[in-house]
Amino acid sequence: MGKADAEIVERQLEMEFKNKKQVKSSKITVEELFLMYAEYHATETRKTSHYAVMKRLKLWVLPYFQDKRLDKLSQQDFAEWKVKINGTNLSIASKQNVYCAFVAMLNYAVKLEMIPKNGLAVLGNFKDSSIPDKTNEEFQYYTAEQFQKYISVAKSECKTIEDWDFYVFFCIAFFTGARKGEIHALKWSDIEGNIMHIRRSIAQKLKGDDVETAPKNKSSIRDLQLPVPLMKVLDEHKQRQIEYAGEHFSEDLRICGCTRPLRDTTVDKRNRKYAEKAGLPRIRIHDFRHSHVSLLANEGINIQEVARRMGHSTVQETWNRYSHLYPREEERAVNVLNSISVD
């Protein structure tokens, strides 16, 4: 047997081994794949993201597929699953998140050569069939004047140290655009002069426990210069905590909540209460982040600085989400061109 023939035989044997290995591994069930994927996924993502993805798979994938063998999965199975999920009361965003979680798990199986291809990916994600008002729905925000009304009500409600914690929470949310978990995690040691260091986040709803994690991504670790109004709020609140805690005060205490972060459910209740008393439409907690962007965008602040303050990984991410908040520059552009004479 010549060298060329030997190489052909070797490739055939490798292919046969690969096919046998794939056949064997493809006989595992979707539930068995889930258990393998869960172990792998836990080492690759933040705890909060891991918990969210596993929850989606447990609730919306395993009940339909857990006993199904990988080698028996078909395009028809995936199509029927999409029809069933479309029939639930999940929002379009939630359906799309479930789809992404399922596709990622099947991609993992493809990488391990358990299945030859990802049949679900071919069908594509869920689509919103309605023509939305979606932008208004997703990007509600308070103007500076509305926020002043809102925070004035919040301040008038302050009787205890806990009341002041909520007041400070919403001030931080509006003036910095920080995420809810990032505000929960803030300690007094994170404030140096007029700089706030965002270095961590707090996740609630993880088996009932609070979990301190890194921020959402690398770019979320950032330093924010604080405006004078917020500095005044923080200085006054620090004095309250010093008086309240006495000798137990420490720079390691949380800014909002001392030893335990404010509860998300209570933050939401306070938000509803303040908005109602101020005669304002209620916006979500995350919409205070949108309010921050809206304020800066309408003042013409460079989008690169807005992206940095938001902790976005790219300017494109900021533009995709918030471009509609930026004032039109068409007239200014034409005026510049009008000034150029060609006579």
C-alpha positions, -999 to +999 in steps of 0.1 A: +000+000+000+014+034-011+015+065+010-015+081-008-036+049-002-026+049+035-037+085+039-071+077+023-076+047+047-066+069+076-091+096+067-118+069+063-111+055+097-111+090+113-145+097+096-159+064+108-147+071+144-162+106+143-195+093+130-197+066+156-189+091+183-216+115+170-242+087+168-235+077+204-236+113+218-266+122+197-287+096+216-287+117+248-318+136+257-323+173+256-325+172+294-291+155+296-277+181+272-292+208+295-273+194+325-240+194+306-246+228+292-256+243+326-222+231+340-203+246+311-224+279+310-218+285+347-181+289+341-185+312+311-209+339+323-218+361+352-240+345+379-270+368+371-268+360+334-264+322+341-294+322+364-316+340+338-306+317+309-311+285+330-345+298+342-356+304+306-345+269+295-362+252+325-395+270+320-399+272+282-377+245+267-374+214+290-412+210+294-415+205+256-382+186+249-367+171+280-372+134+270-366+140+233-333+125+220-310+148+201-309+126+170-347+126+169-351+164+169-365+178+136-373+211+120-410+202+125-404+199+163-388+233+164-416+249+143-443+234+165-424+246+196-423+282+182-461+280+176-467+269+212-444+296+226-462+322+204-494+312+220-482+321+255-486+355+271-449+361+271-438+395+257-420+395+224-387+404+241-391+374+265-398+350+236-367+362+218-346+357+249-359+321+253-351+315+216-316+328+221-310+306+251-323+275+233-302+283+202-271+288+223-276+254+240-280+237+206-249+254+193-231+239+222-242+205+211-230+212+175-196+223+188-193+190+208-203+172+175-234+157+192-256+170+163-245+180+128-263+213+127-286+236+147-321+232+132-337+259+153-313+286+141-325+280+105-360+289+115-350+323+130-361+342+161-396+352+171-408+384+153-431+411+165-460+411+141-475+444+154-464+479+143-455+494+176-455+524+196-427+504+210-402+532+211-424+553+234-431+523+255-395+513+260-380+548+263-401+566+287-383+592+307-386+622+329-375+657+318-355+678+343-387+696+353-406+664+358-378+649+379-377+680+401-414+675+409-408+638+415-378+641+438-395+670+457-423+646+466-397+619+475-379+644+498-412+654+515-418+618+524-385+614+543-390+607+580-366+579+587-331+569+575-347+543+552-369+570+536-337+590+529-321+558+513-349+557+487-346+595+480-308+591+475-313+560+453-335+579+428-311+609+429-282+587+419-303+569+392-312+602+375-279+621+379-256+592+369-277+568+347-263+539+367-281+506+366-302+495+395-278+467+406-249+491+404-266+516+427-275+488+451-238+478+453-224+513+459-204+518+491-191+551+506-156+539+497-166+542+460-169+580+463-136+599+461-140+636+459-165+642+431-158+608+414-180+578+418-163+545+410-186+518+397-169+485+403-196+460+412-233+451+410-259+435+432-282+408+419-314+400+438-337+370+432-309+345+431-325+318+453-337+346+476-302+358+483-283+389+472-252+382+451-225+407+445-210+404+410-189+423+386-208+449+365-226+438+333-194+439+312-159+453+312-169+487+300-194+490+328-164+494+352-162+532+350-156+564+369-182+591+368-177+627+377-206+638+399-226+670+395-228+694+424-265+687+433-258+650+437-226+657+457-247+678+481-273+649+484-245+624+491-227+645+516-259+651+536-268+615+535-234+604+547-238+626+577-272+610+584-256+575+583-227+586+605-252+599+631-274+568+627-246+542+629-224+560+653-192+540+661-204+513+637-202+536+607-177+524+580-168+535+545-176+499+536-213+505+543-237+506+513-248+542+504-284+531+501-293+506+528-262+505+550-257+467+555-284+454+532-294+468+497-329+482+493-353+456+481-363+458+444-400+454+452-400+482+477-380+505+454-408+499+428-435+506+453-418+539+463-414+548+427-452+543+421-460+563+452-438+593+444-450+595+408-487+594+418-482+621+444-463+643+420-491+639+393-466+623+369-468+592+347-450+563+364-418+552+346-398+521+354-367+521+375-346+515+344-362+545+327-343+568+351-313+556+331-331+566+299-339+600+315-302+606+321-294+599+284-324+620+272-312+650+293-276+648+279-287+640+243-310+671+242-281+692+254-260+680+225-235+660+247-212+639+225-226+604+221-191+589+230-193+605+264-229+593+268-218+558+259-190+560+285-213+572+313-238+544+304-210+517+305-218+506+270-192+485+252-195+504+220-208+538+208-229+518+183-248+502+211-257+536+225-267+549+191-289+519+183-308+525+216-309+562+219-305+578+184-341+589+184-334+611+215-308+631+197-321+664+181-321+666+143-290+683+129-303+687+094-311+725+095-277+732+112-259+712+085-277+731+057-269+764+073-232+756+074-234+747+037-254+778+029-225+800+042-202+787+014-202+810-016-194+796-050-196+831-069 
